[in-house]
């Protein structure tokens, strides 16, 4: 998890950050890069979320192929 001063503010910056972290895509083709504050909201962290980024209805079963 990388600590950063700011999160990307546009698609180009997000793609650059995702490439730097070597983030992939989820089963829907969404980039897995995320930039979030820590729980105390004192710093920002970049991660590649290794899961589905889409919104799923409760009870939906996802089968990865």
N, C-alpha and C positions, 0 to 999 in steps of 0.2 A: 504494500500500500504506500503510494508516494504522497508526500505532503507538498501542497502547492500554495502559492499566494493567491491565485485567482483560478476560477473555472473557465473553460472556453466560453466565448461569447457569441460564436457563430459556427456554422457547419465546418468551415475550413479549419478552424482552430480545434474543433472536436475531432475531426479526422486525423489531424496531425498528432494530437495527444493519444488517440486510440492506436495509431500506427507505432508510436514510440513505446507504448506499453504492450504492443502485440496482441491487442484485443481481437477476438473473433466476432462471429455473429451467432444469434440464437436461431432456433428452428423456423422463425418467421422472417429471418434476414435482417433483424435489428442489430445494430452495433452494440456490443456488450460493455462499452466504456461508460463509466459513471463518475461524476465528481460530486461529492457530498461533504457536508460539514460533519465534524465529529459530534459525539453526544453532548459535549459542553458548548458546542458552537464556537470553538476558539481557533480551529484550523480546518482547512479543506483537504480532502483526501481523494486521490484518483484510484479507481480500481477497474478491473475487468470483471464484471458480474458473470459468474459461470452458471447461468440459469436462464429461464425464459423471461423475456422483458415485456411480453404482451400481457394484457389483462385477461384473465380467465374467470369464467363463471364458477362459483363454488361448486365442487363436486365433479368438475371436468377432469377426465383422466387424460394425461398427455403421454403418448407413446413415442419415444425417440427411436428413429430408425438409423 
